[in-house]
Amino acid sequence: MSGQNVILLDPSRRVVRRVFLGESTIGMLIFLVFDAMILAGMVGAFMLTRATEAGVWPPADQPWFPLRETVINTAVLLCSGALVFLAVRAWKKRAPRFGLLLLAAILLGAFFMFVQGVVWVGLVRDGLNLAASPHGKLFYLIVGTHGAHVLVGLVLLGVAWLRLKPLLDGEQTQGPPSSSAFVAVCIFWYFVVGIWPILYVCLYL
């Protein structure tokens, strides 16, 4: 009986429960459900406009998207998500490579944002802007919303890296974020990474 009591009171089990069912994690999941509904509405409006538009889509006087660049950029973002996943596993093991993995994920995410900006500037120069057509309005609304998500995600990951890495290096830090908060940040980034291939298929193909 005493052995069973020890198992039930095992502190590691309490930590796992607090990590995945913490307030930060639950709050993030609820937020992402509503966020996904908003993005789904935007994509639905785009697809409806695309289905009812006469002739070739996009309109003949509008530029088409650079598919090669966006395919490569999509792979970059997916690699960033994979590195965050590996960083979470390293953090659970308190492995020193945690900091390097998370930093690499942040840099790849920043590279994705930079390339997207270059593509958008090129499209604007070619005539695809908010006033050009419904296609332009909906396109920039959706990709702009996703871009804002990427920017917020990079900031959150950067803050997590700055506040968690000193713990692995044996340094003192003020107010490190809880494990639940770190998991919530990673879940947000998984959402940002996971929703992009869907947007890519709907908008670019």
Secondary structure, 3 states (H helix, E strand, C coil): CHHHHHHHCCHHHHHHHHHHHCHHHHHHHHHHHHHHHHHHHHHHHHHHHHHHCCCCCCCCCCCCCCHHHHHHHHHHHHHHHHHHHHHHHHHHCCCCHHHHHHHHHHHHHHHHHHHHHHHHHHHHHCCCCCCCCHHHHHHHHHHHHHHHHHHHHHHHHHHHHHHHHHHHCCCCCCCCCCHHHHHHHHHHHHHHHHHHHHHHHHHHC
